[in-house]
């Protein structure tokens, strides 16, 4: 069953008259922008197309290393060997030599700050024995995380026909790192590192946003001739955090300019508003053969919505449940979901729970309901009980 709510009053405190929300017309060939705090997708452009990710795929290598730290297989001081294969890697490196014994912490910084291809191979061989085995682990873990458009042929992002990721998958991975590994996240905002005094020209973090004062604190750039210039970025301002991914830019400058513009747009064109409080009744649903006829529906947590600035249209919210709901009902039992729709943004789905417990109806009531049911069938009227209109939701 379904109820429709119209919530125009939510916007009373949200109007910013001079800045109407607008879509962002990105120059990137593919892009994805996610408001992590509310789970709202702000932008999608070719976001589920598997593309060469270049060094942005190093985030999966780092993820597997972070997971090894989390479950105790390694510590920050665990040394890894450096094979001839690792030391021979070209491109961006931390200038490891055959026989070096860098620690896990060295290798994290070598990958995150220096984008070291040699560091990635050292991690792959140290965790899985061979880079091929590690690449299969990367592909398997991607599927576990819901990254359905990702596959890996190596640990570094070096061009390979199997090395593919979508922008949405990269955003899923970035959010996973931020949420699951907060103790290790600070490495992504580290601006320089060089192992053992080596590679002074490659010691700087390539993320162009870190020193701009806009809350940027990660994550990873990427570039190959095939992929163009890309960036998986994140920024936090106030209580909000965003993750964004862009790919296919034509130069470092274009990548930097586009990334900064996306961050500014995401924070300035949308505002976050707590629209419902935990335990606040938003509707009532009919109860079948209960001690009372209806049960209140409430969210378990405060509901924060992301609203386009100066959008003067109402928000539509639909409440869905399978009903009428049969007694008995336990307090806190999940009974329904509210789907909130805003123009230009992804829907927000909020589970709703029983405000109070409802016991079974007494014998007399059950007898009356049964009689009414028999009479309705005899008259050819077998409609379910009428839905109860919800309480208006205001703020």
GULUM-593391 format. One record per residue (C-alpha): residue number from 1; residue in three letters; x, y, z. Coordinates in nm, 2 decimals, padded with zeros to 4 digits, always signed. Example, Ala and Ser with C-alpha at 12.3 -4.5 7.8 and 13.67 -1.06 7.14 Angstrom:
! residues 2
i=1; aa=ala; c1=+01.23; c2=-00.45; c3=+00.78
i=2; aa=ser; c1=+01.37; c2=-00.11; c3=+00.71
! end
This chain:
! residues 395
i=1; aa=unk; c1=+00.00; c2=+00.00; c3=+00.00
i=2; aa=unk; c1=+00.11; c2=+00.35; c3=-00.06
i=3; aa=unk; c1=+00.06; c2=+00.70; c3=+00.08
i=4; aa=unk; c1=+00.17; c2=+01.02; c3=-00.08
i=5; aa=unk; c1=+00.30; c2=+01.32; c3=+00.13
i=6; aa=unk; c1=+00.37; c2=+01.67; c3=+00.00
i=7; aa=unk; c1=+00.61; c2=+01.86; c3=+00.22
i=8; aa=unk; c1=+00.64; c2=+02.22; c3=+00.09
i=9; aa=unk; c1=+00.69; c2=+02.36; c3=+00.44
i=10; aa=unk; c1=+01.03; c2=+02.19; c3=+00.46
i=11; aa=unk; c1=+01.17; c2=+02.47; c3=+00.24
i=12; aa=unk; c1=+01.07; c2=+02.76; c3=+00.46
i=13; aa=unk; c1=+01.42; c2=+02.77; c3=+00.62
i=14; aa=unk; c1=+01.61; c2=+02.66; c3=+00.31
i=15; aa=unk; c1=+01.55; c2=+02.94; c3=+00.06
i=16; aa=unk; c1=+01.86; c2=+03.12; c3=-00.06
i=17; aa=unk; c1=+01.71; c2=+03.36; c3=-00.30
i=18; aa=unk; c1=+02.01; c2=+03.46; c3=-00.50
i=19; aa=unk; c1=+02.15; c2=+03.11; c3=-00.59
i=20; aa=unk; c1=+01.92; c2=+02.87; c3=-00.77
i=21; aa=unk; c1=+02.05; c2=+02.52; c3=-00.78
i=22; aa=unk; c1=+02.18; c2=+02.42; c3=-01.12
i=23; aa=unk; c1=+02.32; c2=+02.11; c3=-01.28
i=24; aa=unk; c1=+02.69; c2=+02.09; c3=-01.32
i=25; aa=unk; c1=+02.80; c2=+02.05; c3=-01.68
i=26; aa=unk; c1=+03.13; c2=+01.88; c3=-01.63
i=27; aa=unk; c1=+03.40; c2=+01.87; c3=-01.89
i=28; aa=unk; c1=+03.50; c2=+01.52; c3=-01.77
i=29; aa=unk; c1=+03.41; c2=+01.24; c3=-02.00
i=30; aa=unk; c1=+03.29; c2=+01.05; c3=-01.70
i=31; aa=unk; c1=+03.21; c2=+01.16; c3=-01.35
i=32; aa=unk; c1=+03.03; c2=+01.08; c3=-01.02
i=33; aa=unk; c1=+02.97; c2=+01.30; c3=-00.72
i=34; aa=unk; c1=+02.84; c2=+01.16; c3=-00.39
i=35; aa=unk; c1=+02.74; c2=+01.34; c3=-00.07
i=36; aa=unk; c1=+02.87; c2=+01.09; c3=+00.18
i=37; aa=unk; c1=+02.69; c2=+01.24; c3=+00.48
i=38; aa=unk; c1=+02.34; c2=+01.19; c3=+00.33
i=39; aa=unk; c1=+02.41; c2=+00.92; c3=+00.07
i=40; aa=unk; c1=+02.28; c2=+01.15; c3=-00.20
i=41; aa=unk; c1=+02.42; c2=+01.12; c3=-00.56
i=42; aa=unk; c1=+02.47; c2=+01.47; c3=-00.69
i=43; aa=unk; c1=+02.60; c2=+01.40; c3=-01.03
i=44; aa=unk; c1=+02.64; c2=+01.10; c3=-01.27
i=45; aa=unk; c1=+02.79; c2=+01.10; c3=-01.61
i=46; aa=unk; c1=+02.89; c2=+00.77; c3=-01.78
i=47; aa=unk; c1=+02.94; c2=+00.67; c3=-01.42
i=48; aa=unk; c1=+02.89; c2=+00.29; c3=-01.46
i=49; aa=unk; c1=+03.11; c2=+00.26; c3=-01.77
i=50; aa=unk; c1=+03.42; c2=+00.05; c3=-01.71
i=51; aa=unk; c1=+03.72; c2=+00.26; c3=-01.80
i=52; aa=unk; c1=+04.10; c2=+00.25; c3=-01.76
i=53; aa=unk; c1=+04.15; c2=+00.39; c3=-01.41
i=54; aa=unk; c1=+04.53; c2=+00.44; c3=-01.43
i=55; aa=unk; c1=+04.68; c2=+00.50; c3=-01.08
i=56; aa=unk; c1=+04.33; c2=+00.56; c3=-00.93
i=57; aa=unk; c1=+04.32; c2=+00.18; c3=-00.91
i=58; aa=unk; c1=+04.60; c2=+00.20; c3=-00.65
i=59; aa=unk; c1=+04.31; c2=+00.26; c3=-00.41
i=60; aa=unk; c1=+04.22; c2=-00.10; c3=-00.42
i=61; aa=unk; c1=+04.58; c2=-00.20; c3=-00.35
i=62; aa=unk; c1=+04.58; c2=+00.03; c3=-00.05
i=63; aa=unk; c1=+04.25; c2=-00.11; c3=+00.06
i=64; aa=unk; c1=+04.38; c2=-00.47; c3=+00.07
i=65; aa=unk; c1=+04.68; c2=-00.35; c3=+00.26
i=66; aa=unk; c1=+04.46; c2=-00.17; c3=+00.51
i=67; aa=unk; c1=+04.25; c2=-00.48; c3=+00.55
i=68; aa=unk; c1=+04.56; c2=-00.68; c3=+00.63
i=69; aa=unk; c1=+04.65; c2=-00.42; c3=+00.90
i=70; aa=unk; c1=+04.30; c2=-00.43; c3=+01.04
i=71; aa=unk; c1=+04.29; c2=-00.81; c3=+01.08
i=72; aa=unk; c1=+04.65; c2=-00.83; c3=+01.22
i=73; aa=unk; c1=+04.82; c2=-01.01; c3=+00.93
i=74; aa=unk; c1=+05.07; c2=-00.72; c3=+00.92
i=75; aa=unk; c1=+05.16; c2=-00.42; c3=+01.13
i=76; aa=unk; c1=+05.29; c2=-00.08; c3=+01.03
i=77; aa=unk; c1=+05.64; c2=-00.19; c3=+01.10
i=78; aa=unk; c1=+05.62; c2=-00.52; c3=+00.91
i=79; aa=unk; c1=+05.90; c2=-00.52; c3=+00.64
i=80; aa=unk; c1=+05.82; c2=-00.63; c3=+00.28
i=81; aa=unk; c1=+06.08; c2=-00.75; c3=+00.04
i=82; aa=unk; c1=+06.15; c2=-00.59; c3=-00.30
i=83; aa=unk; c1=+06.19; c2=-00.82; c3=-00.59
i=84; aa=unk; c1=+06.37; c2=-00.75; c3=-00.92
i=85; aa=unk; c1=+06.02; c2=-00.72; c3=-01.08
i=86; aa=unk; c1=+05.92; c2=-00.46; c3=-00.83
i=87; aa=unk; c1=+06.25; c2=-00.26; c3=-00.86
i=88; aa=unk; c1=+06.23; c2=-00.27; c3=-01.24
i=89; aa=unk; c1=+05.89; c2=-00.09; c3=-01.25
i=90; aa=unk; c1=+05.88; c2=+00.22; c3=-01.46
i=91; aa=unk; c1=+05.66; c2=+00.53; c3=-01.44
i=92; aa=unk; c1=+05.61; c2=+00.69; c3=-01.10
i=93; aa=unk; c1=+05.81; c2=+00.51; c3=-00.84
i=94; aa=unk; c1=+05.96; c2=+00.55; c3=-00.49
i=95; aa=unk; c1=+06.29; c2=+00.43; c3=-00.63
i=96; aa=unk; c1=+06.30; c2=+00.10; c3=-00.44
i=97; aa=unk; c1=+06.61; c2=-00.12; c3=-00.50
i=98; aa=unk; c1=+06.63; c2=-00.50; c3=-00.51
i=99; aa=unk; c1=+06.68; c2=-00.62; c3=-00.15
i=100; aa=unk; c1=+06.53; c2=-00.31; c3=+00.02
i=101; aa=unk; c1=+06.31; c2=-00.38; c3=+00.32
i=102; aa=unk; c1=+06.05; c2=-00.10; c3=+00.33
i=103; aa=unk; c1=+05.79; c2=-00.13; c3=+00.61
i=104; aa=unk; c1=+05.41; c2=-00.13; c3=+00.55
i=105; aa=unk; c1=+05.40; c2=+00.24; c3=+00.66
i=106; aa=unk; c1=+05.68; c2=+00.32; c3=+00.40
i=107; aa=unk; c1=+05.48; c2=+00.15; c3=+00.13
i=108; aa=unk; c1=+05.15; c2=+00.32; c3=+00.22
i=109; aa=unk; c1=+05.32; c2=+00.66; c3=+00.18
i=110; aa=unk; c1=+05.50; c2=+00.54; c3=-00.13
i=111; aa=unk; c1=+05.17; c2=+00.45; c3=-00.29
i=112; aa=unk; c1=+04.95; c2=+00.72; c3=-00.17
i=113; aa=unk; c1=+05.19; c2=+01.02; c3=-00.19
i=114; aa=unk; c1=+05.44; c2=+00.92; c3=-00.45
i=115; aa=unk; c1=+05.20; c2=+00.69; c3=-00.66
i=116; aa=unk; c1=+05.48; c2=+00.43; c3=-00.66
i=117; aa=unk; c1=+05.43; c2=+00.15; c3=-00.91
i=118; aa=unk; c1=+05.72; c2=-00.03; c3=-00.74
i=119; aa=unk; c1=+05.56; c2=+00.00; c3=-00.40
i=120; aa=unk; c1=+05.24; c2=-00.16; c3=-00.54
i=121; aa=unk; c1=+05.42; c2=-00.46; c3=-00.67
i=122; aa=unk; c1=+05.60; c2=-00.50; c3=-00.34
i=123; aa=unk; c1=+05.27; c2=-00.50; c3=-00.16
i=124; aa=unk; c1=+05.11; c2=-00.74; c3=-00.41
i=125; aa=unk; c1=+05.39; c2=-00.99; c3=-00.38
i=126; aa=unk; c1=+05.42; c2=-00.95; c3=+00.00
i=127; aa=unk; c1=+05.05; c2=-01.02; c3=+00.05
i=128; aa=unk; c1=+04.97; c2=-01.27; c3=-00.23
i=129; aa=unk; c1=+05.30; c2=-01.42; c3=-00.34
i=130; aa=unk; c1=+05.26; c2=-01.29; c3=-00.70
i=131; aa=unk; c1=+05.11; c2=-00.99; c3=-00.86
i=132; aa=unk; c1=+04.88; c2=-01.20; c3=-01.07
i=133; aa=unk; c1=+04.74; c2=-01.37; c3=-00.76
i=134; aa=unk; c1=+04.70; c2=-01.03; c3=-00.60
i=135; aa=unk; c1=+04.51; c2=-00.89; c3=-00.90
i=136; aa=unk; c1=+04.26; c2=-01.18; c3=-00.87
i=137; aa=unk; c1=+04.22; c2=-01.09; c3=-00.50
i=138; aa=unk; c1=+04.15; c2=-00.73; c3=-00.61
i=139; aa=unk; c1=+03.88; c2=-00.84; c3=-00.85
i=140; aa=unk; c1=+03.72; c2=-01.06; c3=-00.59
i=141; aa=unk; c1=+03.72; c2=-00.80; c3=-00.33
i=142; aa=unk; c1=+03.57; c2=-00.54; c3=-00.57
i=143; aa=unk; c1=+03.27; c2=-00.77; c3=-00.62
i=144; aa=unk; c1=+03.23; c2=-00.81; c3=-00.25
i=145; aa=unk; c1=+03.21; c2=-00.44; c3=-00.21
i=146; aa=unk; c1=+02.95; c2=-00.40; c3=-00.48
i=147; aa=unk; c1=+03.19; c2=-00.27; c3=-00.74
i=148; aa=unk; c1=+03.02; c2=-00.45; c3=-01.03
i=149; aa=unk; c1=+03.22; c2=-00.27; c3=-01.31
i=150; aa=unk; c1=+03.57; c2=-00.33; c3=-01.19
i=151; aa=unk; c1=+03.84; c2=-00.59; c3=-01.28
i=152; aa=unk; c1=+04.22; c2=-00.59; c3=-01.23
i=153; aa=unk; c1=+04.52; c2=-00.72; c3=-01.42
i=154; aa=unk; c1=+04.78; c2=-00.56; c3=-01.19
i=155; aa=unk; c1=+04.83; c2=-00.38; c3=-00.87
i=156; aa=unk; c1=+04.95; c2=-00.04; c3=-01.00
i=157; aa=unk; c1=+04.71; c2=+00.07; c3=-01.27
i=158; aa=unk; c1=+04.97; c2=+00.01; c3=-01.54
i=159; aa=unk; c1=+04.79; c2=-00.02; c3=-01.88
i=160; aa=unk; c1=+04.63; c2=-00.37; c3=-01.90
i=161; aa=unk; c1=+04.32; c2=-00.49; c3=-02.09
i=162; aa=unk; c1=+04.18; c2=-00.63; c3=-01.76
i=163; aa=unk; c1=+04.24; c2=-00.30; c3=-01.57
i=164; aa=unk; c1=+03.89; c2=-00.14; c3=-01.57
i=165; aa=unk; c1=+03.69; c2=+00.06; c3=-01.31
i=166; aa=unk; c1=+03.38; c2=+00.27; c3=-01.33
i=167; aa=unk; c1=+03.36; c2=+00.61; c3=-01.17
i=168; aa=unk; c1=+03.08; c2=+00.49; c3=-00.94
i=169; aa=unk; c1=+03.30; c2=+00.20; c3=-00.83
i=170; aa=unk; c1=+03.58; c2=+00.43; c3=-00.75
i=171; aa=unk; c1=+03.34; c2=+00.64; c3=-00.54
i=172; aa=unk; c1=+03.22; c2=+00.32; c3=-00.36
i=173; aa=unk; c1=+03.59; c2=+00.23; c3=-00.29
i=174; aa=unk; c1=+03.67; c2=+00.58; c3=-00.17
i=175; aa=unk; c1=+03.38; c2=+00.59; c3=+00.07
i=176; aa=unk; c1=+03.48; c2=+00.25; c3=+00.20
i=177; aa=unk; c1=+03.83; c2=+00.37; c3=+00.28
i=178; aa=unk; c1=+03.70; c2=+00.68; c3=+00.45
i=179; aa=unk; c1=+03.44; c2=+00.50; c3=+00.66
i=180; aa=unk; c1=+03.62; c2=+00.18; c3=+00.74
i=181; aa=unk; c1=+03.98; c2=+00.30; c3=+00.79
i=182; aa=unk; c1=+03.97; c2=+00.64; c3=+00.95
i=183; aa=unk; c1=+04.30; c2=+00.58; c3=+01.14
i=184; aa=unk; c1=+04.48; c2=+00.54; c3=+00.81
i=185; aa=unk; c1=+04.30; c2=+00.81; c3=+00.61
i=186; aa=unk; c1=+04.54; c2=+01.09; c3=+00.70
i=187; aa=unk; c1=+04.80; c2=+00.96; c3=+00.46
i=188; aa=unk; c1=+04.59; c2=+01.08; c3=+00.17
i=189; aa=unk; c1=+04.64; c2=+01.44; c3=+00.28
i=190; aa=unk; c1=+05.01; c2=+01.41; c3=+00.33
i=191; aa=unk; c1=+05.17; c2=+01.65; c3=+00.08
i=192; aa=unk; c1=+05.52; c2=+01.49; c3=+00.04
i=193; aa=unk; c1=+05.72; c2=+01.18; c3=+00.12
i=194; aa=unk; c1=+06.05; c2=+01.03; c3=-00.01
i=195; aa=unk; c1=+06.18; c2=+00.70; c3=+00.10
i=196; aa=unk; c1=+06.53; c2=+00.70; c3=+00.25
i=197; aa=unk; c1=+06.59; c2=+01.04; c3=+00.09
i=198; aa=unk; c1=+06.54; c2=+00.90; c3=-00.26
i=199; aa=unk; c1=+06.34; c2=+01.04; c3=-00.55
i=200; aa=unk; c1=+06.34; c2=+01.41; c3=-00.44
i=201; aa=unk; c1=+06.16; c2=+01.51; c3=-00.76
i=202; aa=unk; c1=+05.88; c2=+01.26; c3=-00.70
i=203; aa=unk; c1=+05.82; c2=+01.34; c3=-00.34
i=204; aa=unk; c1=+05.51; c2=+01.56; c3=-00.38
i=205; aa=unk; c1=+05.15; c2=+01.44; c3=-00.36
i=206; aa=unk; c1=+04.99; c2=+01.51; c3=-00.70
i=207; aa=unk; c1=+04.64; c2=+01.60; c3=-00.56
i=208; aa=unk; c1=+04.60; c2=+01.96; c3=-00.67
i=209; aa=unk; c1=+04.33; c2=+02.04; c3=-00.41
i=210; aa=unk; c1=+04.52; c2=+01.97; c3=-00.08
i=211; aa=unk; c1=+04.65; c2=+02.33; c3=-00.03
i=212; aa=unk; c1=+04.35; c2=+02.53; c3=-00.15
i=213; aa=unk; c1=+04.17; c2=+02.56; c3=+00.19
i=214; aa=unk; c1=+03.84; c2=+02.40; c3=+00.06
i=215; aa=unk; c1=+03.84; c2=+02.09; c3=+00.29
i=216; aa=unk; c1=+04.01; c2=+01.85; c3=+00.04
i=217; aa=unk; c1=+04.19; c2=+01.57; c3=+00.21
i=218; aa=unk; c1=+04.22; c2=+01.29; c3=-00.05
i=219; aa=unk; c1=+04.24; c2=+01.06; c3=-00.24
i=220; aa=unk; c1=+04.43; c2=+00.97; c3=-00.56
i=221; aa=unk; c1=+04.51; c2=+01.11; c3=-00.90
i=222; aa=unk; c1=+04.57; c2=+00.90; c3=-01.21
i=223; aa=unk; c1=+04.71; c2=+00.95; c3=-01.56
i=224; aa=unk; c1=+04.79; c2=+00.74; c3=-01.87
i=225; aa=unk; c1=+04.77; c2=+00.83; c3=-02.23
i=226; aa=unk; c1=+04.47; c2=+00.60; c3=-02.27
i=227; aa=unk; c1=+04.28; c2=+00.72; c3=-01.96
i=228; aa=unk; c1=+04.36; c2=+01.09; c3=-01.97
i=229; aa=unk; c1=+04.39; c2=+01.27; c3=-01.64
i=230; aa=unk; c1=+04.16; c2=+01.16; c3=-01.35
i=231; aa=unk; c1=+04.11; c2=+01.22; c3=-00.98
i=232; aa=unk; c1=+03.93; c2=+01.05; c3=-00.70
i=233; aa=unk; c1=+03.87; c2=+01.33; c3=-00.45
i=234; aa=unk; c1=+03.71; c2=+01.40; c3=-00.12
i=235; aa=unk; c1=+03.64; c2=+01.71; c3=+00.08
i=236; aa=unk; c1=+03.48; c2=+01.79; c3=+00.41
i=237; aa=unk; c1=+03.32; c2=+02.12; c3=+00.50
i=238; aa=unk; c1=+03.13; c2=+02.15; c3=+00.83
i=239; aa=unk; c1=+02.92; c2=+01.84; c3=+00.88
i=240; aa=unk; c1=+02.92; c2=+01.74; c3=+00.52
i=241; aa=unk; c1=+03.16; c2=+01.52; c3=+00.32
i=242; aa=unk; c1=+03.16; c2=+01.46; c3=-00.05
i=243; aa=unk; c1=+03.34; c2=+01.21; c3=-00.27
i=244; aa=unk; c1=+03.39; c2=+01.28; c3=-00.64
i=245; aa=unk; c1=+03.55; c2=+01.10; c3=-00.93
i=246; aa=unk; c1=+03.64; c2=+01.25; c3=-01.27
i=247; aa=unk; c1=+03.82; c2=+01.10; c3=-01.57
i=248; aa=unk; c1=+03.92; c2=+01.18; c3=-01.92
i=249; aa=unk; c1=+04.06; c2=+01.53; c3=-01.86
i=250; aa=unk; c1=+04.31; c2=+01.66; c3=-02.11
i=251; aa=unk; c1=+04.57; c2=+01.81; c3=-01.88
i=252; aa=unk; c1=+04.68; c2=+01.85; c3=-01.52
i=253; aa=unk; c1=+04.55; c2=+02.20; c3=-01.52
i=254; aa=unk; c1=+04.21; c2=+02.10; c3=-01.66
i=255; aa=unk; c1=+04.19; c2=+01.83; c3=-01.39
i=256; aa=unk; c1=+04.27; c2=+02.07; c3=-01.11
i=257; aa=unk; c1=+04.03; c2=+02.34; c3=-01.23
i=258; aa=unk; c1=+03.74; c2=+02.09; c3=-01.28
i=259; aa=unk; c1=+03.80; c2=+01.93; c3=-00.95
i=260; aa=unk; c1=+03.79; c2=+02.26; c3=-00.76
i=261; aa=unk; c1=+03.48; c2=+02.37; c3=-00.95
i=262; aa=unk; c1=+03.30; c2=+02.04; c3=-00.85
i=263; aa=unk; c1=+03.39; c2=+02.08; c3=-00.49
i=264; aa=unk; c1=+03.26; c2=+02.44; c3=-00.48
i=265; aa=unk; c1=+02.94; c2=+02.35; c3=-00.66
i=266; aa=unk; c1=+02.87; c2=+02.05; c3=-00.44
i=267; aa=unk; c1=+02.89; c2=+02.26; c3=-00.12
i=268; aa=unk; c1=+02.74; c2=+02.59; c3=-00.24
i=269; aa=unk; c1=+02.45; c2=+02.46; c3=-00.44
i=270; aa=unk; c1=+02.31; c2=+02.22; c3=-00.18
i=271; aa=unk; c1=+02.23; c2=+02.26; c3=+00.18
i=272; aa=unk; c1=+02.17; c2=+01.99; c3=+00.44
i=273; aa=unk; c1=+01.86; c2=+02.01; c3=+00.66
i=274; aa=unk; c1=+01.73; c2=+01.77; c3=+00.94
i=275; aa=unk; c1=+01.37; c2=+01.73; c3=+00.83
i=276; aa=unk; c1=+01.25; c2=+01.46; c3=+01.07
i=277; aa=unk; c1=+01.36; c2=+01.37; c3=+01.42
i=278; aa=unk; c1=+01.40; c2=+01.01; c3=+01.55
i=279; aa=unk; c1=+01.07; c2=+00.88; c3=+01.68
i=280; aa=unk; c1=+00.86; c2=+01.16; c3=+01.52
i=281; aa=unk; c1=+00.54; c2=+01.01; c3=+01.38
i=282; aa=unk; c1=+00.51; c2=+01.07; c3=+01.00
i=283; aa=unk; c1=+00.21; c2=+00.85; c3=+00.92
i=284; aa=unk; c1=-00.03; c2=+00.58; c3=+01.05
i=285; aa=unk; c1=-00.09; c2=+00.24; c3=+00.90
i=286; aa=unk; c1=-00.40; c2=+00.03; c3=+00.95
i=287; aa=unk; c1=-00.37; c2=-00.28; c3=+01.17
i=288; aa=unk; c1=-00.56; c2=-00.60; c3=+01.10
i=289; aa=unk; c1=-00.72; c2=-00.76; c3=+01.40
i=290; aa=unk; c1=-00.52; c2=-00.55; c3=+01.65
i=291; aa=unk; c1=-00.61; c2=-00.41; c3=+01.99
i=292; aa=unk; c1=-00.61; c2=-00.07; c3=+01.81
i=293; aa=unk; c1=-00.69; c2=+00.01; c3=+01.45
i=294; aa=unk; c1=-00.38; c2=+00.19; c3=+01.35
i=295; aa=unk; c1=-00.01; c2=+00.20; c3=+01.44
i=296; aa=unk; c1=+00.22; c2=+00.51; c3=+01.41
i=297; aa=unk; c1=+00.52; c2=+00.50; c3=+01.17
i=298; aa=unk; c1=+00.84; c2=+00.66; c3=+01.29
i=299; aa=unk; c1=+01.20; c2=+00.68; c3=+01.17
i=300; aa=unk; c1=+01.46; c2=+00.53; c3=+01.41
i=301; aa=unk; c1=+01.71; c2=+00.81; c3=+01.35
i=302; aa=unk; c1=+01.71; c2=+01.18; c3=+01.26
i=303; aa=unk; c1=+01.66; c2=+01.22; c3=+00.88
i=304; aa=unk; c1=+01.89; c2=+01.47; c3=+00.71
i=305; aa=unk; c1=+01.81; c2=+01.56; c3=+00.35
i=306; aa=unk; c1=+02.02; c2=+01.74; c3=+00.10
i=307; aa=unk; c1=+01.82; c2=+02.02; c3=-00.07
i=308; aa=unk; c1=+01.91; c2=+02.21; c3=-00.38
i=309; aa=unk; c1=+01.95; c2=+02.57; c3=-00.27
i=310; aa=unk; c1=+01.66; c2=+02.80; c3=-00.35
i=311; aa=unk; c1=+01.44; c2=+02.52; c3=-00.49
i=312; aa=unk; c1=+01.09; c2=+02.64; c3=-00.43
i=313; aa=unk; c1=+00.91; c2=+02.33; c3=-00.52
i=314; aa=unk; c1=+00.78; c2=+02.08; c3=-00.26
i=315; aa=unk; c1=+00.94; c2=+01.75; c3=-00.18
i=316; aa=unk; c1=+00.72; c2=+01.45; c3=-00.25
i=317; aa=unk; c1=+00.74; c2=+01.16; c3=-00.01
i=318; aa=unk; c1=+00.57; c2=+00.82; c3=-00.07
i=319; aa=unk; c1=+00.52; c2=+00.57; c3=+00.22
i=320; aa=unk; c1=+00.50; c2=+00.21; c3=+00.11
i=321; aa=unk; c1=+00.40; c2=-00.10; c3=+00.32
i=322; aa=unk; c1=+00.24; c2=-00.44; c3=+00.27
i=323; aa=unk; c1=-00.09; c2=-00.40; c3=+00.45
i=324; aa=unk; c1=-00.31; c2=-00.40; c3=+00.63
i=325; aa=unk; c1=-00.05; c2=-00.50; c3=+00.89
i=326; aa=unk; c1=-00.15; c2=-00.80; c3=+01.10
i=327; aa=unk; c1=-00.13; c2=-00.79; c3=+01.47
i=328; aa=unk; c1=+00.06; c2=-00.86; c3=+01.69
i=329; aa=unk; c1=+00.32; c2=-00.58; c3=+01.62
i=330; aa=unk; c1=+00.63; c2=-00.53; c3=+01.83
i=331; aa=unk; c1=+00.74; c2=-00.17; c3=+01.92
i=332; aa=unk; c1=+01.03; c2=-00.09; c3=+01.69
i=333; aa=unk; c1=+00.93; c2=-00.35; c3=+01.43
i=334; aa=unk; c1=+01.02; c2=-00.23; c3=+01.07
i=335; aa=unk; c1=+00.69; c2=-00.19; c3=+00.89
i=336; aa=unk; c1=+00.73; c2=+00.05; c3=+00.60
i=337; aa=unk; c1=+00.96; c2=+00.27; c3=+00.40
i=338; aa=unk; c1=+00.94; c2=+00.63; c3=+00.30
i=339; aa=unk; c1=+01.08; c2=+00.73; c3=-00.04
i=340; aa=unk; c1=+01.16; c2=+01.10; c3=-00.06
i=341; aa=unk; c1=+01.20; c2=+01.25; c3=-00.41
i=342; aa=unk; c1=+01.36; c2=+01.58; c3=-00.51
i=343; aa=unk; c1=+01.40; c2=+01.70; c3=-00.86
i=344; aa=unk; c1=+01.74; c2=+01.63; c3=-01.00
i=345; aa=unk; c1=+01.86; c2=+01.42; c3=-00.70
i=346; aa=unk; c1=+01.85; c2=+01.05; c3=-00.63
i=347; aa=unk; c1=+01.56; c2=+00.93; c3=-00.41
i=348; aa=unk; c1=+01.62; c2=+00.88; c3=-00.04
i=349; aa=unk; c1=+01.47; c2=+00.57; c3=+00.12
i=350; aa=unk; c1=+01.40; c2=+00.58; c3=+00.49
i=351; aa=unk; c1=+01.28; c2=+00.27; c3=+00.69
i=352; aa=unk; c1=+00.99; c2=+00.33; c3=+00.92
i=353; aa=unk; c1=+00.92; c2=+00.14; c3=+01.24
i=354; aa=unk; c1=+00.62; c2=+00.08; c3=+01.48
i=355; aa=unk; c1=+00.58; c2=+00.37; c3=+01.72
i=356; aa=unk; c1=+00.43; c2=+00.13; c3=+01.98
i=357; aa=unk; c1=+00.34; c2=-00.23; c3=+02.02
i=358; aa=unk; c1=+00.00; c2=-00.36; c3=+01.92
i=359; aa=unk; c1=-00.15; c2=-00.67; c3=+02.07
i=360; aa=unk; c1=-00.41; c2=-00.90; c3=+01.92
i=361; aa=unk; c1=-00.77; c2=-00.79; c3=+01.91
i=362; aa=unk; c1=-01.01; c2=-00.94; c3=+02.17
i=363; aa=unk; c1=-01.25; c2=-01.22; c3=+02.09
i=364; aa=unk; c1=-01.55; c2=-00.98; c3=+02.04
i=365; aa=unk; c1=-01.37; c2=-00.76; c3=+01.79
i=366; aa=unk; c1=-01.23; c2=-01.06; c3=+01.60
i=367; aa=unk; c1=-01.59; c2=-01.20; c3=+01.58
i=368; aa=unk; c1=-01.72; c2=-00.87; c3=+01.45
i=369; aa=unk; c1=-01.45; c2=-00.84; c3=+01.19
i=370; aa=unk; c1=-01.52; c2=-01.20; c3=+01.08
i=371; aa=unk; c1=-01.89; c2=-01.12; c3=+01.04
i=372; aa=unk; c1=-01.82; c2=-00.80; c3=+00.84
i=373; aa=unk; c1=-01.58; c2=-01.00; c3=+00.62
i=374; aa=unk; c1=-01.85; c2=-01.26; c3=+00.55
i=375; aa=unk; c1=-02.10; c2=-00.99; c3=+00.47
i=376; aa=unk; c1=-01.86; c2=-00.81; c3=+00.24
i=377; aa=unk; c1=-01.79; c2=-01.13; c3=+00.05
i=378; aa=unk; c1=-02.16; c2=-01.20; c3=+00.01
i=379; aa=unk; c1=-02.21; c2=-00.85; c3=-00.13
i=380; aa=unk; c1=-01.91; c2=-00.89; c3=-00.36
i=381; aa=unk; c1=-01.72; c2=-00.62; c3=-00.19
i=382; aa=unk; c1=-01.37; c2=-00.75; c3=-00.09
i=383; aa=unk; c1=-01.18; c2=-00.42; c3=-00.07
i=384; aa=unk; c1=-00.91; c2=-00.39; c3=+00.20
i=385; aa=unk; c1=-00.96; c2=-00.14; c3=+00.48
i=386; aa=unk; c1=-00.91; c2=+00.22; c3=+00.38
i=387; aa=unk; c1=-00.57; c2=+00.37; c3=+00.43
i=388; aa=unk; c1=-00.53; c2=+00.61; c3=+00.71
i=389; aa=unk; c1=-00.40; c2=+00.96; c3=+00.61
i=390; aa=unk; c1=-00.06; c2=+01.05; c3=+00.75
i=391; aa=unk; c1=+00.01; c2=+01.32; c3=+00.99
i=392; aa=unk; c1=+00.15; c2=+01.62; c3=+00.80
i=393; aa=unk; c1=+00.52; c2=+01.64; c3=+00.81
i=394; aa=unk; c1=+00.64; c2=+01.99; c3=+00.89
i=395; aa=unk; c1=+00.96; c2=+02.15; c3=+01.02
! end
